[in-house]
Amino acid sequence: MRFSLLRALGYLVGGRWTAWGGRKRIEAKQLRNLRRLVGKARRDSPLFQRLYADLGPSSEIELRDLPVTRKRELMREFDDWLTIRSLPLERAREHLRDISKVGVPIEDVAIFQTSGTSGEPAVVVYPSSFVEYTYGIQMARFDWDQWKLNREVRESGVKVSLTGGNGHFAGVGFNKLMNRLHPKLAGRWTFIEAAQPIGRVVETLNAIPKIAWIMTYPSMLAILVKEQEAGRLRIEPLVLKTGGETLTDDLRERVRHAFPTLKYGIIDTYASTECMALAFECGRGRQHVHEDWVILEAVDEAMQPVPDGTQSASALLTVLANDVQPFIRYDLGDCVRFHTDPCPCGSPFRSFQVEGREATLVRVGDVTLSPLVFGLEHERARRIQLVQTGDRNFEVRIELADEAAAGAVFEEVIGSVKRVFRDNGLEDVAVRESRTPPQLTASGKFHKVVPMRSADTRTIA
């Protein structure tokens, strides 16, 4: 596997050119890329040959002509899904079982896996062209401040990745891959395992002489904020980058107060293992889809489009830059809402808001709750986790501060959780204390609320 800086620059230049042409040029580029991908999938993927057998010519295909695809069905036919025949699923899984090979390609492709928090892990394959796209298209959307940020970070300190290390997850693996393919472009990275005790994470961060950049999940960032507020964490980063979960306005505000040295603030990315460069955040704080190479559809329960301004039941992802493993109208499960007005930043790319990610939405009977409604914070706890163990049964797990009295903290947290359920018309929900410590996903995300489909009494996958 090779990384071509020239081809990455081609994505940069092409991305700029497409943006300058406005909506007309964006939509034309998107349709050309869609038809090219459909043609490739029909020609080289036995699975898509079957799925698209009754469709018209690829050169005339419209997005609405294509069926929805889902992870479970695609993984079941993995060997027929790819447009290459040299990577059967068993060979991919053998590679993924070796933790020493994180970020190590197999021949012309790299392999990662999702954490499986939405029910089942997926094996995701990146060709060289997709890695080049990921770097090039992100640079194409940089504004002047972002160019200055990247230069200053390279010159002034260490970049830290605080995510999961217990598997081939893209959060760490992509940076390790780039360190192999193009070390100068990747820069200096320090990797810290998020699943270890918070005290050890704090000690490690405090020991790093000059941290310029931290990349982590919002759930872990919330813990860092709390440690910084308490004076146990003492770092002065220039910028924080988050992704993989929803970043709330409340957390943004707390971060600004806890880290006054943030010259460039927080960069929030909406991405997935299936597409690392799905969207970009503009200077006004909105997420914009890379529409020339990505299609994101907001849909209802019947997989039909919903109007802009309406919260979706799910989102369909089409990745036009990966022709080795076609993700075409792929059900992500996330809830999004497209804005009805043009973004004040002036970008011609559509903007949207993430309302919820499938892995953390709690369902009790006919009621669906966002994890944000539970407000799982306590001054004498470092981590609090609410785990759904049955349709109407939950347990509270707490990592206490050293001086905390366990009984009082559990009593107060459980009382707060029960009030949330009562306020939402759920009177018959049982909430109990658990001495099991809070757990992170294998990829290093800390879900404060773990729905039943992701919960297991032994571990969280």
C-alpha positions in Angstrom: 0.0 0.0 0.0 1.4 3.4 -1.0 0.3 6.9 -0.2 0.6 9.4 -3.1 0.9 13.0 -2.0 0.3 14.0 -5.6 -3.0 12.2 -5.7 -4.0 13.7 -2.3 -3.3 17.1 -3.7 -5.5 16.2 -6.6 -8.4 15.7 -4.2 -7.5 19.1 -2.6 -7.5 20.9 -5.9 -10.6 19.1 -7.2 -12.4 19.8 -3.9 -11.6 23.5 -4.1 -12.7 23.7 -7.8 -16.0 21.9 -7.0 -16.7 24.3 -4.1 -16.0 27.4 -6.3 -18.6 26.2 -8.8 -21.4 26.2 -6.1 -24.4 23.9 -5.9 -24.6 23.2 -9.7 -21.0 22.0 -9.9 -21.3 20.0 -6.5 -24.4 18.2 -7.6 -22.9 17.4 -11.1 -19.7 16.0 -9.5 -21.7 14.0 -7.0 -23.8 12.4 -9.7 -20.8 11.5 -11.9 -19.1 9.9 -8.9 -22.2 8.0 -7.9 -22.6 6.5 -11.4 -18.9 5.7 -11.6 -19.2 3.8 -8.2 -22.3 2.0 -9.2 -20.7 0.9 -12.5 -17.7 -0.4 -10.6 -19.8 -2.2 -8.0 -21.9 -3.9 -10.7 -18.9 -5.0 -12.6 -16.7 -6.3 -9.8 -18.8 -7.0 -6.7 -20.9 -10.2 -7.0 -23.2 -8.9 -4.2 -24.0 -5.7 -6.0 -24.4 -7.5 -9.3 -27.3 -9.3 -7.6 -28.6 -6.3 -5.9 -28.6 -4.1 -9.0 -29.6 -6.8 -11.5 -32.9 -5.3 -12.4 -31.8 -1.6 -12.6 -31.2 0.4 -15.7 -27.8 1.4 -17.1 -25.3 2.7 -14.6 -24.9 5.9 -16.7 -28.5 6.8 -16.0 -28.8 5.7 -12.4 -30.3 8.1 -9.8 -29.8 7.8 -6.1 -33.5 7.0 -5.5 -33.2 3.9 -7.8 -30.8 2.1 -5.4 -31.9 -0.1 -2.5 -30.9 0.5 1.1 -28.1 -1.7 2.5 -27.4 -2.7 6.1 -24.4 -3.8 8.0 -25.7 -7.2 9.0 -26.5 -8.3 5.5 -23.4 -6.9 4.0 -21.1 -8.6 6.5 -22.9 -11.8 6.0 -21.8 -11.7 2.3 -18.5 -10.0 2.9 -16.6 -12.1 0.4 -19.0 -11.1 -2.4 -19.3 -7.5 -1.2 -15.7 -6.3 -2.0 -14.7 -5.5 -5.6 -11.4 -7.4 -5.0 -11.2 -11.2 -4.6 -8.0 -11.3 -2.6 -9.4 -10.5 0.8 -11.9 -13.1 2.1 -13.4 -12.4 5.5 -11.4 -15.1 7.3 -8.1 -13.6 6.1 -9.3 -10.1 7.3 -10.3 -11.5 10.7 -7.0 -13.3 11.1 -5.3 -9.9 10.6 -7.6 -8.2 13.0 -6.9 -10.8 15.7 -3.3 -9.6 15.8 -3.1 -6.4 17.9 0.5 -5.8 16.8 -0.8 -5.2 13.2 -2.9 -2.1 14.0 -2.3 0.3 11.1 -0.4 -2.3 9.1 -1.8 -2.8 5.6 -2.5 -6.1 3.9 -1.0 -5.7 0.4 -2.9 -2.8 -1.2 -5.5 -2.1 1.5 -5.8 -1.3 5.2 -8.4 -2.9 7.5 -10.2 -1.5 10.5 -13.2 -2.6 12.5 -16.1 -0.8 14.2 -16.6 -1.3 17.9 -19.9 -3.0 17.5 -21.8 -0.7 20.0 -24.8 -0.6 17.7 -25.1 -4.4 17.8 -22.5 -5.9 15.5 -18.9 -5.0 14.5 -18.1 -4.3 10.8 -14.9 -5.0 9.0 -14.0 -1.9 6.9 -11.5 -1.9 4.1 -9.6 1.3 2.9 -7.8 1.3 -0.4 -4.9 3.8 -0.9 -7.2 6.1 -2.9 -9.5 6.4 0.1 -6.6 7.4 2.4 -5.5 10.0 -0.1 -9.1 11.2 -0.4 -9.3 11.6 3.4 -6.3 13.8 3.6 -6.9 15.8 0.4 -10.5 16.6 0.8 -10.1 17.7 4.4 -7.4 20.1 3.3 -9.7 21.4 0.6 -12.1 22.6 3.2 -9.6 24.3 5.4 -10.1 28.0 6.0 -7.1 30.3 6.8 -7.3 29.7 10.6 -7.1 25.9 10.0 -4.0 26.3 7.8 -2.4 28.4 10.6 -3.4 25.9 13.2 -1.8 22.9 11.5 1.5 24.9 11.0 1.6 26.0 14.6 0.8 22.6 16.0 3.6 21.0 14.0 6.0 23.6 15.3 4.9 23.9 19.0 4.1 20.6 20.6 3.0 17.0 20.7 -0.3 15.6 19.3 -2.0 13.2 21.6 -4.6 10.6 20.6 -6.7 9.5 23.6 -8.8 6.7 22.3 -9.1 2.9 22.4 -6.1 0.7 21.7 -7.7 -2.7 22.3 -8.4 -3.4 18.6 -8.0 -2.3 15.0 -10.1 0.9 15.4 -9.8 3.8 13.1 -9.4 6.4 15.9 -5.8 5.1 16.5 -5.2 2.9 13.5 -5.6 5.6 10.9 -2.9 7.7 12.4 -0.6 4.7 12.8 -1.3 3.8 9.2 -0.2 7.3 8.1 2.9 7.1 10.3 3.9 4.1 8.1 2.8 5.6 4.8 4.0 9.2 5.2 5.6 10.0 8.6 6.2 13.7 7.8 2.6 14.3 6.9 1.3 12.4 10.0 3.4 14.4 12.4 4.4 13.4 16.0 1.7 11.5 17.8 1.5 10.1 21.3 -1.1 7.4 21.8 -2.8 7.0 25.2 -5.2 4.1 26.0 -8.5 5.6 27.2 -9.7 2.5 29.0 -7.2 2.7 31.9 -8.1 4.4 35.2 -8.6 8.1 35.0 -5.9 8.8 37.5 -3.3 7.1 35.3 -4.5 9.0 32.2 -4.2 12.3 34.1 -0.6 11.3 35.2 0.4 10.5 31.7 -1.0 13.7 30.2 0.6 15.8 33.0 4.0 14.2 32.2 4.0 15.3 28.6 6.1 18.5 28.4 4.0 20.4 25.8 0.7 19.2 24.4 -0.5 21.2 21.4 -3.4 19.0 20.3 -5.6 16.3 21.8 -7.8 14.1 19.7 -10.5 12.2 21.7 -14.2 11.4 22.0 -16.6 13.9 23.6 -17.3 11.4 26.4 -13.6 11.3 27.3 -13.3 15.1 26.9 -16.0 15.6 29.4 -13.9 13.6 31.9 -10.8 15.6 31.1 -12.7 18.8 31.7 -13.8 17.6 35.1 -10.2 16.7 36.0 -8.9 20.0 34.8 -11.6 21.8 36.8 -10.6 19.9 39.9 -6.9 20.8 39.4 -5.7 17.3 39.0 -5.1 17.7 35.3 -2.8 20.6 34.4 -2.4 20.9 30.6 -2.5 23.8 28.2 -3.4 22.5 24.7 -3.8 24.8 21.7 -6.7 22.8 20.2 -8.9 19.9 21.0 -10.4 17.6 18.3 -13.4 15.4 18.9 -15.4 12.8 16.9 -17.3 9.6 17.1 -20.0 11.0 19.4 -22.2 14.0 19.9 -20.5 17.1 21.2 -23.0 19.2 23.1 -23.1 23.0 23.5 -22.9 22.6 27.3 -19.6 20.7 27.0 -18.2 23.2 24.5 -18.8 26.0 27.1 -17.3 24.0 29.9 -14.2 23.3 27.8 -13.7 27.0 27.0 -13.6 27.8 30.8 -11.5 24.8 31.7 -8.9 25.3 29.0 -8.4 29.0 28.5 -5.2 28.3 26.4 -7.3 26.9 23.5 -6.2 29.3 20.8 -8.1 27.4 18.1 -10.9 26.0 20.2 -12.6 22.7 19.5 -12.7 21.0 16.1 -15.6 18.6 16.1 -15.9 16.0 13.3 -18.8 13.9 12.3 -17.4 10.7 10.9 -17.6 7.0 11.1 -15.2 4.1 10.5 -17.0 3.6 7.2 -16.0 7.1 6.2 -13.4 9.0 8.1 -14.0 12.2 6.0 -17.7 12.4 6.0 -18.2 16.0 7.0 -16.3 19.1 8.2 -17.1 21.8 10.8 -17.0 25.4 9.6 -16.1 28.5 11.5 -19.7 29.0 12.5 -19.8 25.5 14.2 -22.0 23.8 11.6 -21.3 20.4 10.1 -21.2 20.3 6.3 -21.2 17.2 4.1 -18.4 16.6 1.7 -21.1 16.3 -0.9 -18.8 15.9 -4.0 -17.6 12.5 -2.5 -20.2 11.7 0.2 -24.0 11.5 0.2 -25.8 11.7 3.5 -29.6 11.2 3.5 -32.0 12.0 6.3 -34.8 9.4 6.3 -37.8 8.2 8.3 -38.5 4.7 9.6 -39.6 3.6 6.1 -36.2 4.8 4.7 -38.0 7.7 2.8 -36.5 11.2 2.8 -37.6 13.7 5.4 -37.8 17.5 4.7 -34.9 19.7 5.8 -35.5 20.9 9.4 -37.1 17.5 10.4 -35.2 15.1 12.6 -34.6 11.8 10.8 -35.2 8.3 12.2 -31.9 7.3 10.5 -29.3 8.4 8.0 -28.1 6.7 4.8 -24.5 7.0 3.9 -23.0 6.6 0.4 -19.2 6.8 0.2 -18.2 7.7 -3.3 -14.4 7.6 -2.6 -14.2 3.9 -1.7 -14.6 1.6 -4.7 -13.1 -1.4 -3.1 -15.8 -1.8 -0.4 -18.9 0.0 -1.7 -21.0 1.7 1.0 -24.1 2.7 -1.0 -27.2 3.9 0.8 -25.8 2.3 3.9 -28.0 2.6 7.0 -26.0 4.3 9.7 -28.8 4.5 12.3 -27.9 8.1 13.4 -30.5 10.8 13.7 -29.7 14.0 11.9 -31.5 17.2 10.9 -30.5 19.2 7.9 -30.6 23.0 8.3 -33.2 24.9 6.2 -31.1 28.0 5.7 -27.8 28.6 4.1 -24.9 28.6 6.5 -23.6 32.1 7.5 -20.1 30.8 6.7 -20.9 31.0 3.0 -20.1 27.3 2.2 -22.1 25.9 -0.7 -22.2 22.4 1.0 -25.3 21.5 2.9 -25.1 21.7 6.7 -26.8 19.6 9.3 -26.9 18.8 13.0 -26.4 15.4 14.6 -29.4 14.8 17.0 -28.3 11.4 18.2 -26.2 8.4 17.4 -27.8 5.0 17.3 -25.6 3.3 19.7 -26.6 5.6 22.7 -30.4 6.1 22.2 -32.4 4.4 25.1 -35.7 2.8 24.3 -38.2 1.8 27.1 -41.4 0.6 25.7 -42.6 3.2 23.2 -40.4 5.9 24.7 -37.0 6.9 23.2 -34.7 9.0 25.3 -31.4 10.7 24.5 -28.6 9.9 26.9 -28.2 13.7 27.4 -31.4 13.9 29.5 -29.9 11.9 32.4 -27.2 14.4 33.3 -24.9 11.8 34.8 -22.6 14.1 36.8 -21.6 14.1 40.5 -18.9 16.1 42.1 -17.6 13.0 44.0 -17.5 10.7 41.0 -15.1 10.5 38.1 -17.3 8.4 35.8 -20.9 7.4 36.0 -22.6 4.9 33.7 -26.2 3.9 33.4 -26.5 0.4 31.8 -29.8 -1.0 30.6 -30.0 -4.7 31.6 -33.6 -5.4 30.6 -36.5 -3.6 28.9 -37.3 -1.7 32.2 -34.2 -2.5 34.3 -31.1 -0.4 34.7 -28.0 -0.4 36.8 -25.7 2.4 37.8 -22.0 2.0 37.8 -19.7 4.6 39.3 -15.9 5.2 39.4 -15.7 7.2 42.7 -13.3 9.9 43.6 -10.9 8.6 46.3 -12.6 10.5 49.1 -16.1 9.7 48.1 -18.7 7.9 50.3 -20.1 5.3 47.9 -23.5 4.9 49.5 -24.5 8.6 49.4 -23.2 9.0 45.8 -25.1 6.0 44.5 -28.3 7.1 46.3 -28.2 10.6 44.8 -27.4 9.4 41.3 -30.1 6.7 41.3 -32.6 9.2 42.6 -31.8 11.6 39.8 -32.1 8.8 37.2 -35.5 7.8 38.5 -36.7 11.4 38.3 -35.8 11.5 34.6 -37.8 8.3 34.0 -40.8 9.6 36.0 -40.7 13.0 34.1 -41.0 11.0 30.8 -44.0 9.0 32.0 -42.0 5.9 33.0 -43.0 4.9 36.5 -42.2 1.2 36.5 -38.5 1.3 35.8 -36.1 -0.3 38.2 -32.7 1.3 38.8 -30.2 -0.5 41.1 -26.7 0.0 42.3 -23.9 -2.1 40.7 -20.3 -2.6 42.0 -19.2 -3.3 38.5 -16.9 -0.4 37.4 -17.9 1.7 34.4 -16.5 0.3 31.1 -15.5 1.8 27.8 -16.2 0.4 24.4 -13.3 -1.5 22.8 -12.6 1.5 20.7 -12.2 3.7 23.7 -15.6 5.5 23.8 -17.2 6.1 27.2 -20.9 5.8 26.9 -22.6 7.3 29.9 -25.7 5.5 28.9 -25.5 2.0 27.5 -28.7 0.7 25.9 -29.8 -2.9 26.2 -28.6 -4.0 22.8 -25.1 -2.8 23.7 -25.1 -3.9 27.3 -23.6 -7.1 28.6 -23.3 -8.0 32.3 -19.6 -9.0 31.7 -18.3 -6.4 29.3 -19.3 -3.8 26.7 -18.2 -4.8 23.2 
